[in-house]
Amino acid sequence: MHKRLWRYGLSLVLALALSGGALYAERPTDDVDPLALAALLISDGRWDKAAAALAEVDPNDKHLDRARYFTQLGLIARHEERWADAAKLLHQALKEGATDPNLRLMLAQAELKADAPESALSTLNTDRAALDTMGAAWLLRAQAHRALGDTAGAWDALSQGAEAVPDDLRMAEQQVLLLIELGLSQEALARAQLLLRAEGAGAERWILLSEALRGGGQDARAAALLEEARLRFPEDERVPLALAKTYLALEQPLSAGLVLQSASSRRPELAVEAAECFRRAGQLDRALRLNGEVPDGPTKTRQRLGLLLEAEDFERAAALTPRATRLGLVEEDEVAYGLAYAWMRLGEAKQAEALLKYIQDPKVFQRATQLRAALAACLAEGSCG
């Protein structure tokens, strides 16, 4: 199953952090309340400061709102991805009287992250009346079953969740992903067609399902799915990137290049990737034309040099020397070697030798030594410039 832990928004974290009644009812009002301070710091994303504020709390203070105290400590541990600590602290918060069902979901998530799926299931099977109305609970329940290797249990949890929360399509989405993982791609695609055409289905869902198909070795079907997504969501820049990646996996660099070339009209930086795809497809002229549309800079110059050398257009390759020098690229061993090679093929020994002196990398230096030998030979024959 495609693993996507249910994530809670900041509003939930803040609600849990800020909730609670009077904490120190018998204290003077001018005292600083560390729990209230910690709540404000959490709301501001200053987790380390919140932890410092809570460190000032005496957990044995009889006036302490212990449920809120352990909730805040649990939220901090969760933010720091200390999952075992988070589970322990959130469990204590519930034991101290915290009642928010979202806290129980957070506890189950922490237990899953801490590799304790049995504990997560036990947590989710408590307070079922509240949890069973929440899609997140069913998703976590399915994930716990999968962690235990219980595919049937995961499927049942998703099916029950779909019935309990019919407006939440995430259960149907996870069922499709599970079918793909099990190799039942025909059934998965049949279900996916309904899911993808449901109201509110965005590009993200199409991409997610295509990635699942790819993970199941169904690259061609993933490409077909993404081609349709490209028509449905022409403005979404993620779709062509996913489609190009899929075509490359299918060893179709020309198709990938065409997709990226179209997308580069909105994102010019993609022209570099498109040109590389055309190069891999053997379309050097097309790659060079597209490289010409790339904004001037080191990336464009490096790629152009490589394309010209591969096309054996040594005169144009050597002509890049002033630009490469201006950009500081001659200090890069591969660039210096490429330019030197172009000058050598043009019979210009002095220009080639001037560039070879920059090379430091041992592997490139070995090739430079061979190039120097070729230069010496052509000088001896009087055929160098």
HELIX and SHEET records of a PDB file:
HELIX    1   1 LEU A   10  LEU A   18  1                                   9    
HELIX    2   2 PRO A   34  SER A   43  1                                  10    
HELIX    3   3 TRP A   47  ALA A   55  1                                   9    
HELIX    4   4 ARG A   66  HIS A   79  1                                  14    
HELIX    5   5 TRP A   83  LYS A   95  1                                  13    
HELIX    6   6 PRO A  101  LYS A  113  1                                  13    
HELIX    7   7 PRO A  117  LEU A  124  1                                   8    
HELIX    8   8 ARG A  128  LEU A  131  1                                   4    
HELIX    9   9 GLY A  135  ALA A  147  1                                  13    
HELIX   10  10 THR A  151  ALA A  164  1                                  14    
HELIX   11  11 ARG A  170  GLU A  181  1                                  12    
HELIX   12  12 SER A  185  LEU A  196  1                                  12    
HELIX   13  13 ALA A  203  GLY A  215  1                                  13    
HELIX   14  14 ASP A  219  ARG A  232  1                                  14    
HELIX   15  15 ARG A  238  ALA A  249  1                                  12    
HELIX   16  16 PRO A  253  ALA A  263  1                                  11    
HELIX   17  17 LEU A  270  ARG A  280  1                                  11    
HELIX   18  18 LEU A  284  ASN A  291  1                                   8    
HELIX   19  19 PRO A  298  GLU A  310  1                                  13    
HELIX   20  20 PHE A  314  ALA A  318  1                                   5    
HELIX   21  21 THR A  321  ARG A  326  1                                   6    
HELIX   22  22 LEU A  329  GLU A  331  5                                   3    
HELIX   23  23 ASP A  333  ARG A  345  1                                  13    
HELIX   24  24 ALA A  349  LEU A  356  1                                   8    
HELIX   25  25 PRO A  362  GLU A  381  1                                  20    
END                                                                             
